[in-house]
Structure formats: structure tokens, C-alpha cells
Amino acid sequence: MKKEVLWTHGNVKGIRITLEAGEELGSHSAPGRVFIVCCRGEGVINLPDGEVHLSEGEVIDLKPGVPHSVRASEKLILYLTLFTQG
């Protein structure tokens, strides 16, 4: 897994996460609201209410503190906009 903070402006960050096929990002939560855009590939986000399948162009909006994990079915590139408290 590769995580890159692309930019920061006040309490907002732009982050790119790259997962190779079969790679998993274990359960975690974000301190603020996060918008996740699938830029490339396919994968699954596991949420408390079930699984959400991701493919290119799809967007997910998570509220602060929602536990989730991510698994890449193939090489997966996600772009996150994270709004932190502050």
C-alpha cells in the first residue's frame, strides 16, 4: 500500500492511496468526513452495514468515525478528500 498526501489546505487534505491486487487496508476510521473516489481498478470497502463494491468513477461519502477496510480486487487507486476537525 502506498499513501501520499498530495495537498493540505487548512483542515482539508487530498490523499492518494494505491493498493495492489489482493492487498488490504485493515479496519480504521477517519477523524473527519471523507469523500473517496475510485480513480482506477476495482475493490471492496467493508462498512458496518455491509460491503460496497468500487469501480472506476464511483464515489463514497463517509461520516467521521465510521470504521471501514478496503480490499483491492485488482490494482486500485483511490483519491480521498479528508476534512479533519479544527
C-alpha positions in Angstrom: 0.0 0.0 0.0 1.2 3.5 -0.9 -0.3 6.6 0.8 0.6 10.1 -0.5 -0.7 13.4 0.9 -1.0 15.4 -2.3 -2.0 18.7 -0.7 -3.2 20.3 2.5 -5.2 23.5 2.9 -6.3 24.3 6.4 -8.3 21.3 7.7 -8.7 19.7 4.3 -6.3 17.1 2.8 -6.1 15.5 -0.6 -4.7 11.9 -0.4 -3.9 9.2 -3.0 -3.9 5.6 -1.8 -2.7 2.8 -4.1 -3.3 -0.8 -3.4 -2.0 -3.7 -5.5 -4.3 -6.6 -6.4 -5.1 -8.7 -3.3 -3.8 -6.0 -0.9 -5.9 -4.9 2.0 -6.0 -1.8 4.2 -7.2 -3.0 7.6 -10.1 -1.6 9.6 -9.7 2.0 10.5 -11.7 5.2 10.7 -11.2 8.8 9.6 -11.2 11.7 12.1 -13.4 13.7 9.8 -15.8 13.4 6.8 -14.1 11.7 3.8 -15.0 11.6 0.2 -13.5 8.6 -1.6 -13.2 8.5 -5.4 -12.2 5.3 -7.2 -9.8 6.5 -9.9 -8.7 3.2 -11.2 -9.3 -0.5 -10.7 -11.9 -2.4 -8.6 -12.2 -3.3 -4.9 -14.4 -3.6 -1.9 -14.9 -1.3 1.1 -16.3 -3.1 4.1 -18.6 -0.9 6.2 -20.7 -1.7 9.3 -23.7 -2.0 7.1 -22.0 -4.4 4.6 -19.8 -4.4 1.5 -19.6 -1.7 -1.1 -18.1 -2.7 -4.5 -15.9 0.0 -6.0 -15.1 0.5 -9.6 -13.6 3.4 -11.6 -15.6 6.7 -11.2 -17.6 5.7 -8.1 -17.7 8.0 -5.1 -18.3 7.1 -1.4 -19.0 9.7 1.3 -18.2 8.6 4.9 -19.1 10.4 8.0 -16.4 10.9 10.7 -15.5 7.8 12.8 -17.1 5.2 10.5 -15.0 2.1 10.7 -14.1 0.6 7.3 -11.5 -1.5 5.5 -10.5 -1.7 1.8 -9.5 -4.7 -0.3 -8.3 -4.4 -3.9 -9.6 -7.0 -6.4 -7.1 -5.5 -8.9 -4.7 -2.6 -8.7 -6.8 0.1 -7.0 -6.1 3.9 -6.9 -8.3 5.9 -4.6 -8.4 9.7 -4.2 -9.6 10.9 -0.8 -10.6 14.4 0.3 -10.4 14.3 4.1 -12.0 17.1 6.2 -10.4 17.0 9.6 -11.7 18.6 12.8 -10.3 22.0 13.5 
